């Protein structure tokens, strides 16, 4: 846990950096803990991904695309 005394508290850049990193900061005076500054927990909702399989099925149906064969064929045709 990071700690700083009250004089160091004037340097708000360090304090902000520690809080943004999720660190709890102890406030001290003459090596006695006066209190703690705890960062606020932000709850981010989970990202909802689109259903890529349903999209592909809507576009291509049930057919299988031989992507590897097409790639190898293109590489053979594009030789210098």
C-alpha positions in Angstrom: 0.0 0.0 0.0 1.3 3.4 -0.9 1.7 6.0 1.8 2.4 9.7 1.9 2.5 12.4 4.6 0.4 15.4 4.7 3.0 17.7 3.2 3.4 15.3 0.2 -0.4 15.5 -0.3 0.2 18.8 -2.1 1.6 16.9 -5.0 -1.7 15.9 -6.5 -0.2 14.3 -9.6 1.2 11.4 -7.7 -2.0 11.0 -5.7 -4.1 11.0 -8.9 -1.8 8.5 -10.6 -2.0 6.1 -7.7 -5.7 6.4 -7.4 -6.2 5.9 -11.2 -4.0 2.8 -10.9 -6.3 1.5 -8.2 -3.9 1.9 -5.3 -5.1 2.7 -1.8 -3.1 5.6 -0.3 -2.4 5.9 3.4 -2.1 9.4 4.9 0.5 9.6 7.6 1.7 12.2 10.1 4.9 11.4 11.9 4.6 7.7 10.9 1.1 7.4 12.3 -1.7 6.5 9.9 -4.4 9.2 9.9 -6.5 7.7 7.2 -6.8 6.1 3.9 -7.9 7.3 0.5 -9.5 4.5 -1.4 -10.2 4.7 -5.1 -13.8 4.4 -6.2 -14.6 1.1 -7.8 -16.0 1.5 -11.3 -18.1 -1.3 -12.5 -18.0 -1.6 -16.2 -20.7 -3.6 -17.9 -19.5 -6.6 -19.9 -19.2 -5.9 -23.6 -21.9 -7.6 -25.7 -20.4 -9.0 -28.8 -22.5 -9.4 -31.9 -23.4 -13.0 -33.0 -20.8 -13.5 -35.7 -21.9 -17.0 -36.4 -25.5 -15.9 -37.1 -24.3 -13.2 -39.4 -22.1 -15.6 -41.4 -25.0 -18.1 -41.6 -27.3 -15.3 -42.8 -24.8 -14.3 -45.5 -23.4 -17.6 -46.6 -26.0 -20.1 -45.5 -24.8 -23.6 -44.7 -22.1 -23.8 -47.4 -18.5 -24.2 -46.5 -16.0 -21.8 -48.1 -12.7 -23.5 -48.8 -10.6 -20.4 -47.7 -7.3 -22.3 -47.4 -7.7 -23.7 -51.0 -8.5 -20.2 -52.3 -5.5 -18.7 -50.5 -3.1 -21.3 -51.8 -4.4 -20.9 -55.3 -3.9 -17.1 -55.1 -0.4 -17.5 -53.8 0.6 -19.9 -56.7 -0.9 -17.5 -59.3 0.8 -14.4 -57.9 4.4 -15.5 -58.0 6.9 -13.0 -59.4 
